């Protein structure tokens, strides 16, 4: 298992490293375009009286217009790269599983002295790691683009206007809405939901691969059917369980501080129960999808 993970991380690092370098490069260029250039905003009105804004680089002549256009394209490219990074991660996840286990490489992978379950876990754990890493890189790129001392100072000034007693109330309500018992539930639910989604995706591709023709289309259809089944079952379970859980009292008017605190406490109890039910559902889905994918790859896979 360790050797499988080591091989998978090495193979995918060659794909993700250039992506992350491009993201950081566009983030740095976007920061310069946003903060390193003297932009000026002109407010005007059009023919029907609507207010419009025009943004340009300070200066006159065709040179400033060309510079403004190029810098605007950098900012647009930065947004497209950030959005495209998540799409690229999804494509890499699909490509690694399809090509490595169900393509020509499958002849080699299934001759290794490891079980089918270990192959599935190596793919899922690696994809889960890169999904978190990609999300963090998107967040880092946004921070590089938007972080500025003046912006931070402005936020601090706005927050300083909130009285200390209001901060105490906010923190107390947050503690009620998110009690300590909810944090481990949310953490495990996050992992179970993401791993289960990967196993569901792998199961759909394994189902599609059993079809002689149009394997990709069959995989898409299988994924749609599986997600619909899982969603229907989850909705049914939640609708049956929710009436039995502690709900939010309907007679709270939120006209006083005590009622507001009571509402946050009741909401915390209710949401903790919802997250616990979601955790059980996600665990069951992850286990079911794993065994389905393992069964299909073990008994139904045809690499010819």
VOZA-743878 format. One line per field, with one value per residue (C-alpha): residue number from 1; residue in one letter; z, y, x. Coordinates in Angstrom, 2 decimals, padded with zeros to 5 digits. Layout:
VOZA-743878
k <- [NUM_...]
r <- [A_...]
zz <- [Z_...]
yy <- [Y_...]
xx <- [X_...]
end
This chain:
VOZA-743878
k <- [1_2_3_4_5_6_7_8_9_10_11_12_13_14_15_16_17_18_19_20_21_22_23_24_25_26_27_28_29_30_31_32_33_34_35_36_37_38_39_40_41_42_43_44_45_46_47_48_49_50_51_52_53_54_55_56_57_58_59_60_61_62_63_64_65_66_67_68_69_70_71_72_73_74_75_76_77_78_79_80_81_82_83_84_85_86_87_88_89_90_91_92_93_94_95_96_97_98_99_100_101_102_103_104_105_106_107_108_109_110_111_112_113_114_115_116_117_118_119_120_121_122_123_124_125_126_127_128_129_130_131_132_133_134_135_136_137_138_139_140_141_142_143_144_145_146_147_148_149_150_151_152_153_154_155_156_157_158_159_160_161_162_163_164_165_166_167_168_169_170_171_172_173_174_175_176_177_178_179_180_181_182_183_184_185_186_187_188_189_190_191_192_193_194_195_196_197_198_199_200_201_202_203_204_205_206_207_208_209_210_211_212_213_214_215_216_217_218_219_220_221_222_223_224_225_226_227_228_229_230_231_232_233_234_235_236_237_238_239_240_241_242_243_244_245_246_247_248_249_250_251_252_253_254_255_256_257_258_259_260_261_262_263_264_265_266_267_268_269_270_271_272_273_274_275_276_277_278_279_280_281_282_283_284_285_286_287_288_289_290_291_292_293_294_295_296_297_298_299_300_301_302_303_304]
r <- [X_X_X_X_X_X_X_X_X_X_X_X_X_X_X_X_X_X_X_X_X_X_X_X_X_X_X_X_X_X_X_X_X_X_X_X_X_X_X_X_X_X_X_X_X_X_X_X_X_X_X_X_X_X_X_X_X_X_X_X_X_X_X_X_X_X_X_X_X_X_X_X_X_X_X_X_X_X_X_X_X_X_X_X_X_X_X_X_X_X_X_X_X_X_X_X_X_X_X_X_X_X_X_X_X_X_X_X_X_X_X_X_X_X_X_X_X_X_X_X_X_X_X_X_X_X_X_X_X_X_X_X_X_X_X_X_X_X_X_X_X_X_X_X_X_X_X_X_X_X_X_X_X_X_X_X_X_X_X_X_X_X_X_X_X_X_X_X_X_X_X_X_X_X_X_X_X_X_X_X_X_X_X_X_X_X_X_X_X_X_X_X_X_X_X_X_X_X_X_X_X_X_X_X_X_X_X_X_X_X_X_X_X_X_X_X_X_X_X_X_X_X_X_X_X_X_X_X_X_X_X_X_X_X_X_X_X_X_X_X_X_X_X_X_X_X_X_X_X_X_X_X_X_X_X_X_X_X_X_X_X_X_X_X_X_X_X_X_X_X_X_X_X_X_X_X_X_X_X_X_X_X_X_X_X_X_X_X_X_X_X_X_X_X_X_X_X_X_X_X_X_X_X_X]
zz <- [000.00_000.88_-002.41_-004.31_-002.66_-003.31_-007.00_-007.31_-005.66_-007.87_-011.01_-010.10_-008.80_-012.38_-013.29_-010.31_-009.89_-013.23_-012.42_-009.06_-010.57_-013.17_-010.42_-008.37_-011.45_-012.42_-008.79_-008.65_-012.01_-010.94_-007.72_-009.67_-012.08_-009.23_-006.75_-008.59_-011.25_-010.69_-011.73_-011.92_-011.79_-013.66_-012.75_-015.45_-016.92_-020.19_-022.52_-020.45_-017.15_-015.83_-013.78_-015.33_-014.25_-016.46_-015.21_-016.84_-016.11_-015.06_-018.07_-021.59_-025.01_-026.67_-024.43_-021.26_-023.02_-024.21_-020.74_-019.15_-021.62_-020.97_-017.21_-017.39_-019.41_-016.71_-014.09_-016.25_-016.87_-013.12_-012.51_-015.29_-013.91_-010.42_-011.73_-014.14_-011.41_-009.87_-013.28_-014.02_-010.67_-011.56_-015.00_-013.53_-011.02_-013.84_-016.10_-013.46_-012.56_-016.10_-017.75_-014.86_-013.96_-016.95_-019.80_-021.11_-017.79_-016.12_-017.34_-015.20_-012.21_-011.67_-011.79_-008.78_-005.47_-004.02_-003.67_-005.70_-002.54_-002.05_-005.63_-004.99_-001.72_-003.27_-005.98_-003.56_-000.92_-003.50_-005.19_-001.79_-000.89_-004.19_-003.89_-000.55_-001.90_-004.96_-002.80_-000.57_-003.63_-004.88_-001.47_-001.42_-004.91_-003.86_-000.78_-002.87_-005.27_-002.72_000.33_000.79_003.89_003.16_002.79_006.05_007.81_006.53_007.77_011.17_011.44_010.64_013.17_015.84_015.71_017.13_020.93_023.17_024.51_020.95_020.34_023.46_022.24_018.79_020.25_022.62_019.82_017.65_020.50_020.81_017.08_016.79_020.10_020.72_019.92_016.42_015.31_015.18_013.52_010.84_010.32_009.88_007.77_005.46_004.90_004.52_002.05_-000.17_-000.09_-000.68_-003.66_-005.16_-004.68_-006.24_-009.21_-009.51_-009.36_-012.18_-014.37_-013.58_-014.57_-017.79_-018.62_-018.66_-021.74_-025.07_-026.85_-025.66_-022.35_-021.47_-022.12_-020.12_-017.23_-017.24_-017.22_-014.43_-012.34_-012.83_-011.78_-008.76_-007.51_-007.97_-005.96_-003.20_-003.09_-002.91_-000.14_001.83_001.49_002.63_005.69_006.66_006.24_008.54_011.17_011.38_013.08_015.86_016.51_018.78_016.70_017.04_019.14_016.99_019.67_019.98_018.76_019.04_020.76_023.66_024.29_026.22_023.37_020.87_022.95_023.41_019.66_018.95_021.52_020.02_016.52_017.58_018.95_015.82_013.39_015.34_014.94_011.23_010.78_012.74_010.46_007.40_008.73_009.05_005.54_004.05_005.79_004.48_000.97_001.07_002.20_-000.36_-003.22_-002.24_-002.26_-005.52_-007.23_-005.83_-006.99_-010.49_-010.88_-009.52_-011.42_-014.32_-015.65_-019.23_-020.43_-023.95]
yy <- [000.00_002.43_001.70_002.25_005.63_006.58_005.70_007.50_010.68_010.73_010.26_012.96_015.44_015.90_017.00_019.21_021.00_022.91_023.74_025.24_027.19_028.68_029.60_031.35_033.10_034.49_035.45_037.52_039.14_039.77_041.40_043.74_044.51_045.24_047.10_048.10_050.27_053.69_052.90_055.63_055.16_057.59_057.83_059.00_058.61_057.09_058.42_057.06_058.30_055.05_055.40_053.70_053.25_053.32_052.05_053.11_053.53_057.00_058.78_059.74_058.34_054.95_053.59_053.83_052.22_049.30_048.90_048.94_046.29_044.02_044.34_043.63_040.49_039.40_039.74_037.84_035.15_034.91_034.26_031.67_029.89_029.74_028.32_026.01_024.57_022.72_021.45_020.27_018.43_016.65_015.70_014.36_012.29_010.74_010.23_008.57_006.00_005.31_005.06_003.44_000.71_000.27_001.18_-000.42_000.15_-002.05_-005.17_-004.17_-002.79_-005.91_-008.15_-006.39_-008.31_-006.05_-006.37_-004.52_-002.70_-001.37_-000.10_001.72_003.23_004.44_006.28_007.72_008.89_010.52_012.26_013.38_014.87_016.73_018.00_019.62_020.91_022.43_024.14_025.57_026.78_028.55_030.21_031.19_032.68_034.73_035.98_036.93_038.77_040.60_041.06_044.66_046.69_049.33_046.67_045.00_048.36_049.12_045.79_046.32_049.77_048.38_045.58_048.00_049.80_046.71_047.07_044.43_043.25_042.55_040.51_038.49_037.86_036.82_034.41_032.93_032.37_030.77_028.44_027.50_026.94_025.03_023.17_021.21_017.90_019.15_019.69_016.02_015.13_017.76_016.66_012.98_013.86_015.95_013.03_010.48_012.66_013.28_009.71_008.37_010.70_009.35_005.73_006.57_008.08_005.01_002.73_004.64_004.36_000.64_000.17_002.11_-000.01_-003.16_-001.84_-002.81_000.49_004.09_003.42_007.08_007.83_004.77_005.95_009.36_007.71_005.34_008.23_010.11_007.06_006.33_009.92_010.00_006.78_008.03_011.41_009.80_007.40_010.19_012.51_009.73_008.92_012.58_013.21_010.26_011.14_014.93_014.89_012.77_015.21_018.23_021.12_024.87_026.12_027.87_030.35_032.16_035.73_036.82_040.02_039.72_038.70_035.59_034.43_035.00_032.91_030.19_030.14_029.69_026.87_025.05_025.61_024.12_020.99_020.66_021.12_018.74_016.09_016.84_016.53_013.25_011.82_013.07_011.39_008.02_008.36_009.33_006.43_003.96_005.41_005.30_001.67_000.67_002.48_000.96_-002.61_-001.99_-000.65_-003.48_-006.11_-004.68_-004.36_-007.87_-009.80_-007.66_-005.83_-006.69_-005.07_-006.48]
xx <- [000.00_002.79_004.55_001.30_000.79_004.41_004.06_000.73_002.01_005.09_003.00_000.48_003.07_004.28_000.75_-000.07_003.26_003.00_-000.62_000.32_003.21_000.85_-001.64_001.04_002.41_-000.98_-001.64_001.58_000.84_-002.75_-001.58_000.68_-002.16_-004.56_-002.35_000.82_-000.82_-002.48_-006.05_-008.65_-012.41_-014.66_-018.35_-020.72_-024.19_-025.32_-028.00_-030.89_-029.52_-028.04_-024.87_-021.86_-018.28_-015.22_-011.89_-008.65_-004.97_-003.97_-002.53_-003.44_-002.88_-003.05_-000.29_-002.37_-005.35_-003.24_-001.74_-005.19_-006.38_-003.39_-003.69_-007.42_-006.68_-004.23_-006.96_-009.44_-006.82_-006.22_-009.92_-010.05_-006.97_-008.48_-011.75_-009.96_-007.74_-010.68_-011.74_-008.20_-008.12_-011.37_-010.05_-006.79_-008.78_-010.81_-007.83_-005.65_-008.30_-009.49_-006.08_-004.21_-006.71_-009.00_-006.66_-003.50_-001.73_-004.31_-002.52_000.45_-001.45_-003.55_-000.49_001.05_001.01_-001.68_-005.44_-008.03_-009.08_-005.56_-005.54_-008.80_-007.60_-004.35_-006.27_-008.84_-006.36_-004.12_-007.06_-008.38_-004.99_-004.65_-008.21_-007.38_-004.05_-005.74_-008.36_-005.63_-003.71_-006.84_-007.23_-003.55_-003.82_-006.84_-004.99_-001.95_-004.22_-006.37_-004.12_-003.04_-002.08_-004.71_-007.40_-006.35_-006.33_-009.82_-011.16_-009.56_-011.13_-014.56_-014.18_-012.95_-016.30_-018.04_-018.41_-016.74_-020.11_-021.25_-018.10_-018.83_-022.37_-021.14_-018.57_-021.12_-023.61_-020.90_-020.01_-023.67_-024.15_-020.87_-020.41_-017.19_-018.90_-019.72_-016.12_-015.02_-018.32_-017.75_-014.13_-015.01_-018.05_-015.85_-013.47_-016.25_-018.17_-015.15_-013.83_-017.33_-017.77_-014.53_-015.59_-018.96_-017.14_-014.92_-017.97_-019.64_-016.54_-016.28_-019.94_-019.41_-016.38_-018.51_-020.34_-018.80_-019.45_-019.71_-017.96_-017.58_-021.25_-022.23_-020.04_-021.72_-025.13_-024.13_-022.85_-026.11_-028.14_-025.94_-026.04_-029.81_-030.20_-027.90_-029.65_-033.09_-032.08_-030.36_-033.37_-035.72_-033.60_-033.26_-037.00_-037.74_-035.15_-035.52_-038.97_-037.44_-034.61_-034.55_-035.84_-035.80_-038.76_-041.32_-042.43_-039.08_-039.52_-035.86_-036.94_-034.52_-030.93_-031.96_-034.20_-031.38_-028.98_-031.60_-032.21_-028.49_-028.29_-031.27_-029.91_-026.57_-028.27_-030.35_-027.45_-025.23_-027.92_-028.20_-024.43_-024.41_-027.11_-025.22_-022.06_-023.82_-025.26_-021.89_-020.15_-022.72_-022.45_-018.65_-018.62_-021.24_-019.49_-016.13_-017.44_-019.32_-016.19_-014.05_-016.54_-016.75_-012.99_-012.46_-015.13_-016.39_-013.33_-012.41_-009.17_-009.36]
end
